[in-house]
Amino acid sequence: MGGRNIDLDFCSSEFSFVSWLEDLHLIPLVQISDPFYIKLVKEFYMNFRIASSPNEEFALSSTVKGQRIYLDARILASILHIPHTGLYIFKYKKWSKVEGFHPNQNLSILYPNDPNIHPNMALTTNRLSVDHRLLHHLIVH
């Protein structure tokens, strides 16, 4: 099966999320033209497990057609082209505390038509703008 490609010429004239992808250096992610095989990808994710214990460095593993795939933090950083500076654990449904950052600033960008939005609300995709909804779809699916 073919890769995942976005028509950047069409999208950049219609939607602003293309510039966001460029700013985040994620264009290569949405321009994958290498073939992939749906059944193998499904098997990879079905067998995906955390392979490390709490006292060890973070690692993931999976098995595809009997072949074990091991991904530690350094390998993941290399695949994602990000520096390996250690791990930071984000708590589920809890905003990170960073000096100078307030969640309402981001929420007002993501949900510009909802002045009553606040960090403790259920944040659903059907309230997102079209650009943000498309970006969410590209990342999740």
Buried (B, 14 or more C-beta within 10 A) or exposed (E): EEEBEBEBEEBBEEBBBBEEBEEEEBEEBBEEEEEEEEEEEEBBEEEBEEBBEEEEEBBBBBBBEEEEBEBBBEBBBEEEEEEEEEEEEEEEEEBEEEEEEEBEEEBEEBBEEEEEBEEEEEBEEEBBBEBBBBBBEBEEE
